[in-house]
Amino acid sequence: MIAGSPYDGLMSDLWSCGVVLYAMLCGFLPYEDQRTSDLYRKILNAEYTLPDFLSEEAKDIIAKIFITDPKKRITIE
């Protein structure tokens, strides 16, 4: 949505669920910045870190959810 691409509600909701999952597992948000333009850049470039304490399975699902191209992102199925 930030990039101005056509809205795909299901894939946007899936990405949002990934943000919630990340926050629940890590205790902080994946994308944060005081400047909105920098925050948007981080989101568009999927610039986040995965803490070492996460399991490999958790890291894998988060990485698949945060793929910025909705057509390449993991699906519910």
C-alpha positions as CSV (number, residue, x, y, z in Angstrom):
1,M,0.0,0.0,0.0
2,I,2.9,2.4,0.8
3,A,4.3,1.8,-2.7
4,G,1.0,2.6,-4.3
5,S,0.4,-0.8,-5.7
6,P,-3.1,-2.2,-6.1
7,Y,-4.6,-3.2,-2.8
8,D,-4.8,-6.9,-2.1
9,G,-6.7,-7.1,1.2
10,L,-5.8,-10.7,2.0
11,M,-2.1,-10.3,1.4
12,S,-2.0,-7.0,3.3
13,D,-3.8,-8.6,6.2
14,L,-1.3,-11.5,6.1
15,W,1.6,-9.0,6.3
16,S,-0.1,-7.2,9.2
17,C,-0.5,-10.5,11.0
18,G,3.3,-11.0,10.5
19,V,3.9,-7.7,12.3
20,V,1.7,-8.9,15.2
21,L,3.5,-12.3,15.2
22,Y,6.9,-10.6,15.2
23,A,5.9,-8.3,18.1
24,M,4.5,-11.2,20.1
25,L,7.6,-13.3,19.6
26,C,10.2,-10.6,20.0
27,G,8.7,-8.0,22.3
28,F,9.2,-5.1,19.9
29,L,8.1,-4.1,16.4
30,P,9.9,-5.1,13.3
31,Y,9.8,-1.6,11.8
32,E,10.4,1.5,13.8
33,D,11.7,5.0,13.0
34,Q,11.0,8.5,14.1
35,R,11.0,9.8,10.5
36,T,8.0,8.5,8.5
37,S,10.0,8.5,5.3
38,D,12.7,6.3,6.9
39,L,10.0,4.0,8.3
40,Y,8.4,3.6,4.9
41,R,11.8,2.9,3.3
42,K,12.5,0.2,5.9
43,I,9.1,-1.4,5.2
44,L,9.5,-1.3,1.5
45,N,12.9,-2.8,1.7
46,A,12.0,-5.3,4.4
47,E,14.7,-4.0,6.6
48,Y,14.2,-5.7,10.0
49,T,16.4,-7.9,12.2
50,L,15.6,-11.4,13.6
51,P,16.8,-11.9,17.1
52,D,19.0,-14.9,17.8
53,F,16.6,-16.3,20.3
54,L,13.9,-17.0,17.7
55,S,13.7,-20.6,16.4
56,E,14.6,-21.3,12.8
57,E,11.0,-22.0,12.1
58,A,9.9,-18.7,13.5
59,K,12.6,-16.9,11.4
60,D,11.5,-18.7,8.3
61,I,7.8,-17.9,8.6
62,I,8.5,-14.2,9.4
63,A,10.8,-13.9,6.4
64,K,8.1,-15.5,4.1
65,I,5.4,-13.1,5.5
66,F,7.6,-10.0,5.1
67,I,8.3,-10.5,1.4
68,T,7.5,-7.1,0.0
69,D,6.0,-8.4,-3.3
70,P,2.5,-9.7,-2.4
71,K,2.6,-12.1,-5.4
72,K,5.7,-13.8,-3.9
73,R,4.6,-13.7,-0.3
74,I,3.5,-16.9,1.5
75,T,-0.2,-17.5,1.4
76,I,-2.6,-18.8,4.0
77,E,-2.8,-22.1,2.2
